[in-house]
Amino acid sequence: MKKSRFSDSQIMAILKQAESGVPVPELCREHGMSSASFYKWRAKFGGMDTSMIKRMKELED
């Protein structure tokens, strides 16, 4: 499986910026990612913290 360009902590930081009110298109432009990636991350990691994401990835492997 392809490895993400973004680390778990970067993904969490981007999702927290969106929760604080930064528009999604602006976030995507700033971080050089597609809006589809953002919405996929939000569906998969929404409401989690970094330790929960690491645990989930360990279980997937």
PQR file with spaces between the fields and no chain letter, atoms N, CA, C, O and H, PARSE charges and radii, in Angstrom:
ATOM       1  N    MET     1       0.842   -1.172    0.000 -0.4000 1.5000
ATOM       2  CA   MET     1       0.000    0.000    0.000 -0.0000 2.0000
ATOM       3  C    MET     1       0.893    1.243    0.000  0.5500 1.7000
ATOM       4  O    MET     1       1.961    1.250    0.612 -0.5500 1.4000
ATOM       5  N    LYS     2       0.449    2.280   -0.684 -0.4000 1.5000
ATOM       6  CA   LYS     2       1.227    3.513   -0.800 -0.0000 2.0000
ATOM       7  C    LYS     2       1.280    4.242    0.541  0.5500 1.7000
ATOM       8  O    LYS     2       0.278    4.340    1.249 -0.5500 1.4000
ATOM       9  H    LYS     2      -0.418    2.275   -1.181  0.4000 1.0000
ATOM      10  N    LYS     3       2.462    4.749    0.874 -0.4000 1.5000
ATOM      11  CA   LYS     3       2.652    5.492    2.114 -0.0000 2.0000
ATOM      12  C    LYS     3       2.234    6.943    1.903  0.5500 1.7000
ATOM      13  O    LYS     3       2.515    7.534    0.860 -0.5500 1.4000
ATOM      14  H    LYS     3       3.276    4.670    0.298  0.4000 1.0000
ATOM      15  N    SER     4       1.571    7.502    2.884 -0.4000 1.5000
ATOM      16  CA   SER     4       1.100    8.875    2.821 -0.0000 2.0000
ATOM      17  C    SER     4       2.252    9.860    2.940  0.5500 1.7000
ATOM      18  O    SER     4       3.230    9.600    3.640 -0.5500 1.4000
ATOM      19  H    SER     4       1.342    7.022    3.731  0.4000 1.0000
ATOM      20  N    ARG     5       2.136   10.987    2.257 -0.4000 1.5000
ATOM      21  CA   ARG     5       3.125   12.057    2.384 -0.0000 2.0000
ATOM      22  C    ARG     5       3.031   12.732    3.741  0.5500 1.7000
ATOM      23  O    ARG     5       3.985   13.364    4.194 -0.5500 1.4000
ATOM      24  H    ARG     5       1.342   11.199    1.688  0.4000 1.0000
ATOM      25  N    PHE     6       1.896   12.600    4.380 -0.4000 1.5000
ATOM      26  CA   PHE     6       1.629   13.299    5.630 -0.0000 2.0000
ATOM      27  C    PHE     6       1.697   12.330    6.803  0.5500 1.7000
ATOM      28  O    PHE     6       1.205   11.204    6.720 -0.5500 1.4000
ATOM      29  H    PHE     6       1.121   12.086    4.012  0.4000 1.0000
ATOM      30  N    SER     7       2.310   12.776    7.895 -0.4000 1.5000
ATOM      31  CA   SER     7       2.380   11.954    9.101 -0.0000 2.0000
ATOM      32  C    SER     7       1.050   12.058    9.850  0.5500 1.7000
ATOM      33  O    SER     7       0.197   12.885    9.530 -0.5500 1.4000
ATOM      34  H    SER     7       2.710   13.690    7.962  0.4000 1.0000
ATOM      35  N    ASP     8       0.903   11.197   10.849 -0.4000 1.5000
ATOM      36  CA   ASP     8      -0.321   11.206   11.642 -0.0000 2.0000
ATOM      37  C    ASP     8      -0.530   12.551   12.331  0.5500 1.7000
ATOM      38  O    ASP     8      -1.649   13.061   12.386 -0.5500 1.4000
ATOM      39  H    ASP     8       1.596   10.525   11.109  0.4000 1.0000
ATOM      40  N    SER     9       0.533   13.109   12.847 -0.4000 1.5000
ATOM      41  CA   SER     9       0.408   14.391   13.544 -0.0000 2.0000
ATOM      42  C    SER     9       0.052   15.525   12.578  0.5500 1.7000
ATOM      43  O    SER     9      -0.676   16.447   12.947 -0.5500 1.4000
ATOM      44  H    SER     9       1.442   12.694   12.803  0.4000 1.0000
ATOM      45  N    GLN    10       0.565   15.459   11.338 -0.4000 1.5000
ATOM      46  CA   GLN    10       0.213   16.476   10.350 -0.0000 2.0000
ATOM      47  C    GLN    10      -1.263   16.360    9.970  0.5500 1.7000
ATOM      48  O    GLN    10      -1.952   17.370    9.832 -0.5500 1.4000
ATOM      49  H    GLN    10       1.156   14.710   11.039  0.4000 1.0000
ATOM      50  N    ILE    11      -1.740   15.142    9.803 -0.4000 1.5000
ATOM      51  CA   ILE    11      -3.158   14.941    9.476 -0.0000 2.0000
ATOM      52  C    ILE    11      -4.035   15.491   10.583  0.5500 1.7000
ATOM      53  O    ILE    11      -5.029   16.164   10.312 -0.5500 1.4000
ATOM      54  H    ILE    11      -1.179   14.321    9.915  0.4000 1.0000
ATOM      55  N    MET    12      -3.673   15.208   11.837 -0.4000 1.5000
ATOM      56  CA   MET    12      -4.451   15.720   12.966 -0.0000 2.0000
ATOM      57  C    MET    12      -4.439   17.243   13.012  0.5500 1.7000
ATOM      58  O    MET    12      -5.462   17.862   13.307 -0.5500 1.4000
ATOM      59  H    MET    12      -2.865   14.662   12.057  0.4000 1.0000
ATOM      60  N    ALA    13      -3.290   17.853   12.724 -0.4000 1.5000
ATOM      61  CA   ALA    13      -3.194   19.314   12.734 -0.0000 2.0000
ATOM      62  C    ALA    13      -4.084   19.924   11.653  0.5500 1.7000
ATOM      63  O    ALA    13      -4.738   20.941   11.883 -0.5500 1.4000
ATOM      64  H    ALA    13      -2.459   17.351   12.485  0.4000 1.0000
ATOM      65  N    ILE    14      -4.109   19.305   10.481 -0.4000 1.5000
ATOM      66  CA   ILE    14      -4.949   19.801    9.386 -0.0000 2.0000
ATOM      67  C    ILE    14      -6.420   19.676    9.753  0.5500 1.7000
ATOM      68  O    ILE    14      -7.196   20.601    9.511 -0.5500 1.4000
ATOM      69  H    ILE    14      -3.578   18.479   10.294  0.4000 1.0000
ATOM      70  N    LEU    15      -6.816   18.545   10.335 -0.4000 1.5000
ATOM      71  CA   LEU    15      -8.215   18.363   10.733 -0.0000 2.0000
ATOM      72  C    LEU    15      -8.617   19.344   11.834  0.5500 1.7000
ATOM      73  O    LEU    15      -9.747   19.833   11.845 -0.5500 1.4000
ATOM      74  H    LEU    15      -6.186   17.794   10.532  0.4000 1.0000
ATOM      75  N    LYS    16      -7.702   19.634   12.756 -0.4000 1.5000
ATOM      76  CA   LYS    16      -8.002   20.597   13.820 -0.0000 2.0000
ATOM      77  C    LYS    16      -8.137   22.016   13.268  0.5500 1.7000
ATOM      78  O    LYS    16      -8.953   22.797   13.758 -0.5500 1.4000
ATOM      79  H    LYS    16      -6.784   19.237   12.747  0.4000 1.0000
ATOM      80  N    GLN    17      -7.338   22.353   12.246 -0.4000 1.5000
ATOM      81  CA   GLN    17      -7.475   23.664   11.613 -0.0000 2.0000
ATOM      82  C    GLN    17      -8.856   23.796   10.987  0.5500 1.7000
ATOM      83  O    GLN    17      -9.489   24.848   11.083 -0.5500 1.4000
ATOM      84  H    GLN    17      -6.675   21.719   11.848  0.4000 1.0000
ATOM      85  N    ALA    18      -9.321   22.731   10.348 -0.4000 1.5000
ATOM      86  CA   ALA    18     -10.636   22.775    9.718 -0.0000 2.0000
ATOM      87  C    ALA    18     -11.732   22.921   10.765  0.5500 1.7000
ATOM      88  O    ALA    18     -12.711   23.633   10.541 -0.5500 1.4000
ATOM      89  H    ALA    18      -8.806   21.877   10.270  0.4000 1.0000
ATOM      90  N    GLU    19     -11.579   22.253   11.909 -0.4000 1.5000
ATOM      91  CA   GLU    19     -12.561   22.367   12.986 -0.0000 2.0000
ATOM      92  C    GLU    19     -12.605   23.776   13.558  0.5500 1.7000
ATOM      93  O    GLU    19     -13.648   24.230   14.029 -0.5500 1.4000
ATOM      94  H    GLU    19     -10.784   21.675   12.092  0.4000 1.0000
ATOM      95  N    SER    20     -11.466   24.467   13.516 -0.4000 1.5000
ATOM      96  CA   SER    20     -11.413   25.813   14.073 -0.0000 2.0000
ATOM      97  C    SER    20     -11.992   26.865   13.127  0.5500 1.7000
ATOM      98  O    SER    20     -12.113   28.034   13.494 -0.5500 1.4000
ATOM      99  H    SER    20     -10.619   24.098   13.134  0.4000 1.0000
ATOM     100  N    GLY    21     -12.352   26.446   11.900 -0.4000 1.5000
ATOM     101  CA   GLY    21     -13.047   27.373   11.020 -0.0000 2.0000
ATOM     102  C    GLY    21     -12.318   27.768    9.749  0.5500 1.7000
ATOM     103  O    GLY    21     -12.833   28.583    8.983 -0.5500 1.4000
ATOM     104  H    GLY    21     -12.253   25.497   11.602  0.4000 1.0000
ATOM     105  N    VAL    22     -11.144   27.222    9.501 -0.4000 1.5000
ATOM     106  CA   VAL    22     -10.419   27.532    8.269 -0.0000 2.0000
ATOM     107  C    VAL    22     -11.118   26.824    7.111  0.5500 1.7000
ATOM     108  O    VAL    22     -11.384   25.626    7.210 -0.5500 1.4000
ATOM     109  H    VAL    22     -10.725   26.561   10.123  0.4000 1.0000
ATOM     110  N    PRO    23     -11.425   27.523    6.020 -0.5600 1.5000
ATOM     111  CA   PRO    23     -12.118   26.888    4.883  0.2800 2.0000
ATOM     112  C    PRO    23     -11.281   25.759    4.269  0.5500 1.7000
ATOM     113  O    PRO    23     -10.058   25.859    4.168 -0.5500 1.4000
ATOM     114  N    VAL    24     -11.958   24.695    3.866 -0.4000 1.5000
ATOM     115  CA   VAL    24     -11.291   23.516    3.313 -0.0000 2.0000
ATOM     116  C    VAL    24     -10.468   23.846    2.065  0.5500 1.7000
ATOM     117  O    VAL    24      -9.331   23.384    1.972 -0.5500 1.4000
ATOM     118  H    VAL    24     -12.952   24.614    3.948  0.4000 1.0000
ATOM     119  N    PRO    25     -10.979   24.619    1.101 -0.5600 1.5000
ATOM     120  CA   PRO    25     -10.145   24.925   -0.070  0.2800 2.0000
ATOM     121  C    PRO    25      -8.843   25.647    0.286  0.5500 1.7000
ATOM     122  O    PRO    25      -7.807   25.416   -0.338 -0.5500 1.4000
ATOM     123  N    GLU    26      -8.906   26.511    1.281 -0.4000 1.5000
ATOM     124  CA   GLU    26      -7.702   27.225    1.720 -0.0000 2.0000
ATOM     125  C    GLU    26      -6.695   26.257    2.354  0.5500 1.7000
ATOM     126  O    GLU    26      -5.494   26.356    2.103 -0.5500 1.4000
ATOM     127  H    GLU    26      -9.747   26.698    1.788  0.4000 1.0000
ATOM     128  N    LEU    27      -7.188   25.323    3.173 -0.4000 1.5000
ATOM     129  CA   LEU    27      -6.313   24.311    3.774 -0.0000 2.0000
ATOM     130  C    LEU    27      -5.646   23.455    2.713  0.5500 1.7000
ATOM     131  O    LEU    27      -4.449   23.179    2.789 -0.5500 1.4000
ATOM     132  H    LEU    27      -8.163   25.243    3.377  0.4000 1.0000
ATOM     133  N    CYS    28      -6.419   23.038    1.730 -0.4000 1.5000
ATOM     134  CA   CYS    28      -5.890   22.181    0.669 -0.0000 2.0000
ATOM     135  C    CYS    28      -4.807   22.900   -0.121  0.5500 1.7000
ATOM     136  O    CYS    28      -3.779   22.311   -0.455 -0.5500 1.4000
ATOM     137  H    CYS    28      -7.391   23.262    1.668  0.4000 1.0000
ATOM     138  N    ARG    29      -5.035   24.161   -0.415 -0.4000 1.5000
ATOM     139  CA   ARG    29      -4.055   24.945   -1.151 -0.0000 2.0000
ATOM     140  C    ARG    29      -2.791   25.141   -0.322  0.5500 1.7000
ATOM     141  O    ARG    29      -1.681   25.024   -0.841 -0.5500 1.4000
ATOM     142  H    ARG    29      -5.870   24.640   -0.144  0.4000 1.0000
ATOM     143  N    GLU    30      -2.955   25.438    0.956 -0.4000 1.5000
ATOM     144  CA   GLU    30      -1.829   25.699    1.847 -0.0000 2.0000
ATOM     145  C    GLU    30      -0.938   24.465    2.019  0.5500 1.7000
ATOM     146  O    GLU    30       0.286   24.584    2.065 -0.5500 1.4000
ATOM     147  H    GLU    30      -3.857   25.533    1.377  0.4000 1.0000
ATOM     148  N    HIS    31      -1.549   23.285    2.114 -0.4000 1.5000
ATOM     149  CA   HIS    31      -0.796   22.058    2.386 -0.0000 2.0000
ATOM     150  C    HIS    31      -0.501   21.238    1.128  0.5500 1.7000
ATOM     151  O    HIS    31       0.186   20.220    1.209 -0.5500 1.4000
ATOM     152  H    HIS    31      -2.544   23.188    2.077  0.4000 1.0000
ATOM     153  N    GLY    32      -1.002   21.661   -0.019 -0.4000 1.5000
ATOM     154  CA   GLY    32      -0.710   20.970   -1.269 -0.0000 2.0000
ATOM     155  C    GLY    32      -1.353   19.610   -1.373  0.5500 1.7000
ATOM     156  O    GLY    32      -0.706   18.642   -1.773 -0.5500 1.4000
ATOM     157  H    GLY    32      -1.560   22.488   -0.084  0.4000 1.0000
ATOM     158  N    MET    33      -2.622   19.525   -1.018 -0.4000 1.5000
ATOM     159  CA   MET    33      -3.342   18.253   -1.076 -0.0000 2.0000
ATOM     160  C    MET    33      -4.690   18.473   -1.751  0.5500 1.7000
ATOM     161  O    MET    33      -5.110   19.612   -1.954 -0.5500 1.4000
ATOM     162  H    MET    33      -3.148   20.312   -0.694  0.4000 1.0000
ATOM     163  N    SER    34      -5.355   17.397   -2.091 -0.4000 1.5000
ATOM     164  CA   SER    34      -6.658   17.517   -2.734 -0.0000 2.0000
ATOM     165  C    SER    34      -7.765   17.571   -1.678  0.5500 1.7000
ATOM     166  O    SER    34      -7.584   17.127   -0.544 -0.5500 1.4000
ATOM     167  H    SER    34      -5.014   16.471   -1.925  0.4000 1.0000
ATOM     168  N    SER    35      -8.881   18.109   -2.066 -0.4000 1.5000
ATOM     169  CA   SER    35     -10.013   18.152   -1.132 -0.0000 2.0000
ATOM     170  C    SER    35     -10.541   16.744   -0.868  0.5500 1.7000
ATOM     171  O    SER    35     -11.079   16.473    0.206 -0.5500 1.4000
ATOM     172  H    SER    35      -9.028   18.469   -2.987  0.4000 1.0000
ATOM     173  N    ALA    36     -10.388   15.845   -1.847 -0.4000 1.5000
ATOM     174  CA   ALA    36     -10.814   14.455   -1.648 -0.0000 2.0000
ATOM     175  C    ALA    36     -10.013   13.810   -0.519  0.5500 1.7000
ATOM     176  O    ALA    36     -10.565   13.053    0.280 -0.5500 1.4000
ATOM     177  H    ALA    36      -9.950   16.065   -2.719  0.4000 1.0000
ATOM     178  N    SER    37      -8.716   14.103   -0.449 -0.4000 1.5000
ATOM     179  CA   SER    37      -7.881   13.568    0.635 -0.0000 2.0000
ATOM     180  C    SER    37      -8.369   14.081    1.983  0.5500 1.7000
ATOM     181  O    SER    37      -8.457   13.326    2.950 -0.5500 1.4000
ATOM     182  H    SER    37      -8.267   14.717   -1.098  0.4000 1.0000
ATOM     183  N    PHE    38      -8.684   15.364    2.036 -0.4000 1.5000
ATOM     184  CA   PHE    38      -9.162   15.939    3.296 -0.0000 2.0000
ATOM     185  C    PHE    38     -10.430   15.255    3.761  0.5500 1.7000
ATOM     186  O    PHE    38     -10.531   14.862    4.923 -0.5500 1.4000
ATOM     187  H    PHE    38      -8.613   15.978    1.250  0.4000 1.0000
ATOM     188  N    TYR    39     -11.403   15.106    2.868 -0.4000 1.5000
ATOM     189  CA   TYR    39     -12.676   14.505    3.265 -0.0000 2.0000
ATOM     190  C    TYR    39     -12.529   13.023    3.606  0.5500 1.7000
ATOM     191  O    TYR    39     -13.256   12.505    4.454 -0.5500 1.4000
ATOM     192  H    TYR    39     -11.321   15.425    1.924  0.4000 1.0000
ATOM     193  N    LYS    40     -11.587   12.339    2.946 -0.4000 1.5000
ATOM     194  CA   LYS    40     -11.312   10.937    3.274 -0.0000 2.0000
ATOM     195  C    LYS    40     -10.728   10.845    4.683  0.5500 1.7000
ATOM     196  O    LYS    40     -11.124    9.983    5.468 -0.5500 1.4000
ATOM     197  H    LYS    40     -10.997   12.759    2.257  0.4000 1.0000
ATOM     198  N    TRP    41      -9.779   11.741    5.003 -0.4000 1.5000
ATOM     199  CA   TRP    41      -9.196   11.763    6.339 -0.0000 2.0000
ATOM     200  C    TRP    41     -10.237   12.088    7.393  0.5500 1.7000
ATOM     201  O    TRP    41     -10.251   11.484    8.465 -0.5500 1.4000
ATOM     202  H    TRP    41      -9.457   12.441    4.366  0.4000 1.0000
ATOM     203  N    ARG    42     -11.111   13.042    7.090 -0.4000 1.5000
ATOM     204  CA   ARG    42     -12.126   13.435    8.061 -0.0000 2.0000
ATOM     205  C    ARG    42     -13.085   12.279    8.346  0.5500 1.7000
ATOM     206  O    ARG    42     -13.503   12.077    9.486 -0.5500 1.4000
ATOM     207  H    ARG    42     -11.100   13.533    6.219  0.4000 1.0000
ATOM     208  N    ALA    43     -13.430   11.522    7.299 -0.4000 1.5000
ATOM     209  CA   ALA    43     -14.311   10.374    7.494 -0.0000 2.0000
ATOM     210  C    ALA    43     -13.616    9.274    8.294  0.5500 1.7000
ATOM     211  O    ALA    43     -14.238    8.602    9.117 -0.5500 1.4000
ATOM     212  H    ALA    43     -13.091   11.687    6.373  0.4000 1.0000
ATOM     213  N    LYS    44     -12.330    9.102    8.043 -0.4000 1.5000
ATOM     214  CA   LYS    44     -11.598    8.011    8.684 -0.0000 2.0000
ATOM     215  C    LYS    44     -11.094    8.371   10.080  0.5500 1.7000
ATOM     216  O    LYS    44     -11.176    7.554   10.997 -0.5500 1.4000
ATOM     217  H    LYS    44     -11.824    9.648    7.375  0.4000 1.0000
ATOM     218  N    PHE    45     -10.573    9.588   10.250 -0.4000 1.5000
ATOM     219  CA   PHE    45      -9.911    9.973   11.497 -0.0000 2.0000
ATOM     220  C    PHE    45     -10.667   11.002   12.323  0.5500 1.7000
ATOM     221  O    PHE    45     -10.170   11.412   13.372 -0.5500 1.4000
ATOM     222  H    PHE    45     -10.506   10.253    9.506  0.4000 1.0000
ATOM     223  N    GLY    46     -11.823   11.427   11.905 -0.4000 1.5000
ATOM     224  CA   GLY    46     -12.568   12.447   12.636 -0.0000 2.0000
ATOM     225  C    GLY    46     -12.863   12.013   14.060  0.5500 1.7000
ATOM     226  O    GLY    46     -13.357   10.908   14.285 -0.5500 1.4000
ATOM     227  H    GLY    46     -12.227   11.093   11.053  0.4000 1.0000
ATOM     228  N    GLY    47     -12.562   12.879   15.028 -0.4000 1.5000
ATOM     229  CA   GLY    47     -12.832   12.589   16.421 -0.0000 2.0000
ATOM     230  C    GLY    47     -11.750   11.781   17.122  0.5500 1.7000
ATOM     231  O    GLY    47     -11.896   11.454   18.300 -0.5500 1.4000
ATOM     232  H    GLY    47     -12.160   13.777   14.846  0.4000 1.0000
ATOM     233  N    MET    48     -10.669   11.453   16.424 -0.4000 1.5000
ATOM     234  CA   MET    48      -9.581   10.690   17.033 -0.0000 2.0000
ATOM     235  C    MET    48      -8.452   11.625   17.435  0.5500 1.7000
ATOM     236  O    MET    48      -8.365   12.764   16.976 -0.5500 1.4000
ATOM     237  H    MET    48     -10.551   11.718   15.467  0.4000 1.0000
ATOM     238  N    ASP    49      -7.580   11.107   18.315 -0.4000 1.5000
ATOM     239  CA   ASP    49      -6.341   11.824   18.590 -0.0000 2.0000
ATOM     240  C    ASP    49      -5.186   11.018   18.007  0.5500 1.7000
ATOM     241  O    ASP    49      -5.403    9.932   17.470 -0.5500 1.4000
ATOM     242  H    ASP    49      -7.650   10.182   18.688  0.4000 1.0000
ATOM     243  N    THR    50      -3.978   11.527   18.103 -0.4000 1.5000
ATOM     244  CA   THR    50      -2.828   10.920   17.440 -0.0000 2.0000
ATOM     245  C    THR    50      -2.568    9.492   17.922  0.5500 1.7000
ATOM     246  O    THR    50      -2.240    8.615   17.122 -0.5500 1.4000
ATOM     247  H    THR    50      -3.802   12.409   18.539  0.4000 1.0000
ATOM     248  N    SER    51      -2.715    9.258   19.222 -0.4000 1.5000
ATOM     249  CA   SER    51      -2.444    7.910   19.738 -0.0000 2.0000
ATOM     250  C    SER    51      -3.459    6.904   19.206  0.5500 1.7000
ATOM     251  O    SER    51      -3.109    5.751   18.954 -0.5500 1.4000
ATOM     252  H    SER    51      -2.982    9.970   19.872  0.4000 1.0000
ATOM     253  N    MET    52      -4.694    7.318   19.035 -0.4000 1.5000
ATOM     254  CA   MET    52      -5.722    6.417   18.494 -0.0000 2.0000
ATOM     255  C    MET    52      -5.425    6.082   17.030  0.5500 1.7000
ATOM     256  O    MET    52      -5.645    4.951   16.596 -0.5500 1.4000
ATOM     257  H    MET    52      -4.978    8.254   19.240  0.4000 1.0000
ATOM     258  N    ILE    53      -4.932    7.048   16.278 -0.4000 1.5000
ATOM     259  CA   ILE    53      -4.591    6.808   14.873 -0.0000 2.0000
ATOM     260  C    ILE    53      -3.438    5.813   14.778  0.5500 1.7000
ATOM     261  O    ILE    53      -3.474    4.893   13.960 -0.5500 1.4000
ATOM     262  H    ILE    53      -4.753    7.966   16.630  0.4000 1.0000
ATOM     263  N    LYS    54      -2.410    5.999   15.619 -0.4000 1.5000
ATOM     264  CA   LYS    54      -1.275    5.069   15.607 -0.0000 2.0000
ATOM     265  C    LYS    54      -1.735    3.664   15.936  0.5500 1.7000
ATOM     266  O    LYS    54      -1.302    2.707   15.295 -0.5500 1.4000
ATOM     267  H    LYS    54      -2.381    6.746   16.283  0.4000 1.0000
ATOM     268  N    ARG    55      -2.602    3.521   16.921 -0.4000 1.5000
ATOM     269  CA   ARG    55      -3.109    2.202   17.315 -0.0000 2.0000
ATOM     270  C    ARG    55      -3.895    1.560   16.171  0.5500 1.7000
ATOM     271  O    ARG    55      -3.743    0.368   15.904 -0.5500 1.4000
ATOM     272  H    ARG    55      -2.954    4.298   17.442  0.4000 1.0000
ATOM     273  N    MET    56      -4.730    2.344   15.500 -0.4000 1.5000
ATOM     274  CA   MET    56      -5.522    1.830   14.391 -0.0000 2.0000
ATOM     275  C    MET    56      -4.608    1.358   13.249  0.5500 1.7000
ATOM     276  O    MET    56      -4.862    0.313   12.651 -0.5500 1.4000
ATOM     277  H    MET    56      -4.853    3.313   15.717  0.4000 1.0000
ATOM     278  N    LYS    57      -3.553    2.118   12.944 -0.4000 1.5000
ATOM     279  CA   LYS    57      -2.636    1.722   11.878 -0.0000 2.0000
ATOM     280  C    LYS    57      -1.866    0.455   12.251  0.5500 1.7000
ATOM     281  O    LYS    57      -1.592   -0.378   11.387 -0.5500 1.4000
ATOM     282  H    LYS    57      -3.347    2.968   13.430  0.4000 1.0000
ATOM     283  N    GLU    58      -1.518    0.302   13.524 -0.4000 1.5000
ATOM     284  CA   GLU    58      -0.852   -0.927   13.965 -0.0000 2.0000
ATOM     285  C    GLU    58      -1.765   -2.128   13.777  0.5500 1.7000
ATOM     286  O    GLU    58      -1.314   -3.192   13.352 -0.5500 1.4000
ATOM     287  H    GLU    58      -1.741    0.978   14.226  0.4000 1.0000
ATOM     288  N    LEU    59      -3.023   -1.968   14.085 -0.4000 1.5000
ATOM     289  CA   LEU    59      -3.976   -3.066   13.925 -0.0000 2.0000
ATOM     290  C    LEU    59      -4.185   -3.417   12.458  0.5500 1.7000
ATOM     291  O    LEU    59      -4.362   -4.587   12.120 -0.5500 1.4000
ATOM     292  H    LEU    59      -3.389   -1.104   14.431  0.4000 1.0000
ATOM     293  N    GLU    60      -4.168   -2.400   11.575 -0.4000 1.5000
ATOM     294  CA   GLU    60      -4.329   -2.650   10.156 -0.0000 2.0000
ATOM     295  C    GLU    60      -3.151   -3.445    9.596  0.5500 1.7000
ATOM     296  O    GLU    60      -3.327   -4.310    8.738 -0.5500 1.4000
ATOM     297  H    GLU    60      -4.025   -1.450   11.850  0.4000 1.0000
ATOM     298  N    ASP    61      -1.941   -3.142   10.093 -0.4000 1.5000
ATOM     299  CA   ASP    61      -0.747   -3.850    9.613 -0.0000 2.0000
ATOM     300  C    ASP    61      -0.748   -5.257   10.144  0.5500 1.7000
ATOM     301  O    ASP    61       0.171   -6.026    9.859 -0.5500 1.4000
ATOM     302  H    ASP    61      -1.798   -2.439   10.790  0.4000 1.0000
